[in-house]
């Protein structure tokens, strides 16, 4: 793109590149690409409205990276960690035709609200993924289940170049690379840290427990984890 661009321009251009991306995967795995799927025109409308609303400037932001889009979440809407109902009700972005709600998005909605709301949060952060396209594993009956890029050795091997290139592209959004927040303190953090050792995309990576791990297995500690997120995002203890 020529001339002066905004963060929104760069993210939407990245999404367009994803729409044209094809990946070789092992048998039994498939890609969910909202940018080239059956609802691509609706996804384009929603993502354009969302990024124009919150990112139509050139302000440096820090990246918050999950592992990959969930098949009933971002892989539907194209907007990281925003489920359809919250996306419409809290942002004013029309997502009529979607009916997906995710516990992970609910936890993050609470954290964002306590940070100061979406206007303030999205002025400071870009939420995205190490693997920006959704992945599913198919069983012999053809049923699909969410899959992470690190769950299969051959899968990770085939995706490795794509993952590193995607991280490099996301840094070009105009990212503040002093710190990156990794949603997923296990394998996602391990992979991102290993890549960063060689590429030096970020000066520091802060691991945060995945909202699904919090809501499904540690519901009684939700407040504790929310405070951990907020403390990290506010830079407390740096």
Secondary structure, DSSP 4 states (H G I P E B T S, - for coil): --S---HHHHHHHHHHHHHT------TTEEEE-TTTSTTHHHHHHHHHHHHHHH--S---BEEEEEEE--TTTHHHHSSTT--HHHHHHHH----TT-----HHHHHHHHHHHHHT-HHHHHHHEEEEEEE-SEEEEE-TT--EEE--TTSSHHHHHHHHHHHHHHHHHHHTTTB-TT-EEEE-TTHHHHHHHHHHHHH---S-EEEE--HHHHHHH-GGGHHHHHHHHHHHHTTTT-
